Amino acid sequence: MDSPHRPRILLVDDDAAITGALGPFLERSGFDVRIAEDGHAGLAEVERDVPDLVVCDVLMPHVDGREFVRRVRARQLWLPIILLTQVGESWERSAALDEGADDYLNKPFDPHELISRIRAVLRRTAQGAGSLRSAPRLRALDLVLDRTARRVWRGDTELTLTPKALTLLEYLMLHPQEVHTRERLLSTLWGFDFASSSRAVDHRIAELRRVLGDASFIETSQSVGYLFAPKVVAA
């Protein structure tokens, strides 16, 4: 009998202490792991054999994590990439997501949280959501978001959203059917690393629901966060 497929993970980090501990942990968690000691080596590994997913540090000499993402995307490779960032560098996270990373995790992190993020990203990729990152337009039911023009329609009606609400809608549509906590949305889109301003997320969600005219697009999940419910496709 064939053994089940073990997703192939490329771990790119110049810190041997991290790769030495994290590599075996990922192996024990059911992944086939290759390790690259810096961004240059990581790009060479991708050239040699494209993995199912890359976990890449941001702060590395020569080729850092953001440059790694740019070079991979420049080759029209849309394999999922999760970046490991330093706490407090929220602008790095926002820029990395804008440039094509699929997710990020703050250092120091709980390895089990990384496993959860890896599996969530792989699920999205398996469902065809991986192509959303490169799509200039996103569609869910009769809702269309033009990412280039920064415009939104429902049917033939163009909707007016504040810039932050539009950015939030884009992020939710790029990560459909996945629960996002208020804290995570604040950190990713607002650059905050504290929960005291979580009402900012609630206000923008309320704006989206009001303008969309249908609360079923964005569901509240157990009072901890939000989920974009409909299937999203490249339009």
CORGI-V332603 format. One record per residue. N is the residue number from 0. SS is DSSP state (H for helix, E for strand, - for the rest). NEAR is the number of other ideal C-beta (glycine too) atoms within 12 Angstrom. Layout:
BEGIN
n: {N;N}
ss: {SS;SS}
near: {NEAR;NEAR}
END
This chain:
BEGIN
n: {0;1;2;3;4;5;6;7;8;9;10;11;12;13;14;15;16;17;18;19;20;21;22;23;24;25;26;27;28;29;30;31;32;33;34;35;36;37;38;39;40;41;42;43;44;45;46;47;48;49;50;51;52;53;54;55;56;57;58;59;60;61;62;63;64;65;66;67;68;69;70;71;72;73;74;75;76;77;78;79;80;81;82;83;84;85;86;87;88;89;90;91;92;93;94;95;96;97;98;99;100;101;102;103;104;105;106;107;108;109;110;111;112;113;114;115;116;117;118;119;120;121;122;123;124;125;126;127;128;129;130;131;132;133;134;135;136;137;138;139;140;141;142;143;144;145;146;147;148;149;150;151;152;153;154;155;156;157;158;159;160;161;162;163;164;165;166;167;168;169;170;171;172;173;174;175;176;177;178;179;180;181;182;183;184;185;186;187;188;189;190;191;192;193;194;195;196;197;198;199;200;201;202;203;204;205;206;207;208;209;210;211;212;213;214;215;216;217;218;219;220;221;222;223;224;225;226;227;228;229;230;231;232;233;234}
ss: {-;-;-;-;-;-;-;E;E;E;E;E;-;-;-;H;H;H;H;H;H;H;H;H;H;H;H;H;-;-;-;E;E;E;E;E;-;-;H;H;H;H;H;H;H;H;H;H;-;-;-;-;E;E;E;E;E;-;-;-;-;-;-;-;H;H;H;H;H;H;H;H;H;H;-;-;-;-;-;E;E;E;E;E;E;E;-;-;-;H;H;H;H;H;H;H;H;H;H;-;-;-;E;E;E;E;E;-;-;-;H;H;H;H;H;H;H;H;H;H;H;H;H;H;H;H;-;-;H;H;H;H;H;H;-;-;E;E;E;E;-;-;E;E;E;E;-;-;-;-;E;E;E;E;-;-;E;E;E;-;-;-;H;H;H;H;H;H;H;H;H;H;H;H;-;-;-;-;-;E;E;H;H;H;H;H;H;H;H;H;-;-;-;-;-;-;-;-;H;H;H;H;H;H;H;H;H;H;H;H;H;H;-;-;H;H;H;E;E;E;E;-;-;-;E;E;E;E;-;-;-;-;E;E;-}
near: {3;5;7;9;12;20;29;27;39;42;41;46;38;28;24;16;13;28;31;16;20;34;29;16;25;35;22;16;21;20;32;23;32;30;32;34;27;28;34;21;26;40;32;20;28;32;17;14;15;22;35;31;43;47;49;50;45;38;28;30;17;18;28;32;44;33;30;44;41;23;28;38;26;16;16;13;25;28;36;42;47;46;46;42;37;25;19;15;24;24;21;30;37;25;24;35;34;23;26;35;40;40;43;40;37;28;28;17;26;14;26;16;22;34;27;20;33;39;26;28;37;31;24;31;28;17;19;18;31;29;24;37;36;22;24;19;25;36;25;33;23;19;38;30;42;22;27;13;13;21;23;37;24;24;15;8;15;17;29;18;27;20;16;23;32;28;29;39;41;38;40;41;42;37;37;36;27;32;24;34;22;31;23;34;42;32;34;38;35;29;23;24;22;16;20;13;20;26;16;26;36;23;21;33;35;20;26;39;27;19;27;36;17;20;16;17;33;37;25;23;19;10;12;18;26;38;25;39;25;22;20;37;21;23;22}
END
